[in-house]
C-alpha cells in the first residue's frame, strides 16, 4: 500500500482498531484496521462511485507486500471463525 497511501499501515505501527483519514490512489478514504482473528484486515471506506477504480489500484499494489483481496464473503467467514473460538 506504500505506493497508494502516505499512512504507514505496517501492523507494528498501525494497530488493530486504528483509523486514519487520508488520500489513497488519489482519492479521499478512511482506513480502519479491523483484524478478523489472526487475519490482518484493513477496511477502506471511500466514495462508491470510485470503487471500481480503487479496487483495481489496490489489487495492482498488493503483490508488493504479499497481500490479497478477499471480498465480503471471505471476510464474513473469517469473522464467523473468530467468534467460534
ABEGO torsion letter per residue (X at the ends): XAAABABBABAAABBBGBBBBBBBGGBBBBBBBBBBEABBBBBBBBBAAAAAAAAAAAAAAAAAAGBBBAEAAAAAAAAAAAAAX
